Amino acid sequence: MKLLLWLVLLVLAWPIALLALLLYPLMWLLSLPFRLVGISVRGVFDLLDAIIRLPARALRGKPRD
């Protein structure tokens, strides 16, 4: 009985697995521009954060050990 269930699963699941193998690289390529935009936006926000905090860092002086 278990063998029959495994065979049914094999027959039903292989098209889905094959589709996932074919679509994964396509989805990765489609998401790449969004990742690049996210990296750029984060860089801009980090730059603005550093510019805003610069006067406080300059006035604070050297850290004491």
N, C-alpha and C positions, 0 to 999 in steps of 0.2 A: 504494500500500500504506500509506504514512504517513497519507494522508487517511482511509483506512478505520479505522486505529487511533485517530486523533483523534475520529472520529465515535463509535466504540465507547466511548471514554473520556467523551465528552460525554453519551452516553446513560446510562452507568453512574454518573457522578459528580454530575449535577445534582441528584438527590434528596438526596444527602449534603450538598451545598453549601447547598441550601435549608433542610434540617433544621438545619444549623449556624447559618445566619442567624436562624432562628426561636428556637433554643435559647440562643444567646449572651446575649441580654438577660435571659432567665429565669434563667440561671446567675449572671449578675451580680447580679440582685436577691436571689437566694437566698444569695449569699456576703456580701452587705452587712452583715447582723447580725454575722457572724463577724469581719469587718474592724473593726466598731465595738467589739466586745469586745476584740479584740487591741490596738486603740489605747488603750482604757481600762486594760487590764492593764499595758501598757508605761508608761503615765503613773503608775500606782500604784508600779511597780517603780522608776521614776526618782525619785519622791518619797521612797521608802524609802532609796534610795541617797544622795540628798542629805541626808537626816536623819542617816544613819549617818556620813557623811563630814564633817558640819558641825563637830564638835569638832576634828578634825584640821586643817581649814582655818582655824579660829579661832586655834588654837595656833601655827600655822605663821607667821602674821604676814604682813606685806606682801612681795610678791615683789621681789627685787632686780633692777634692770635693768643 
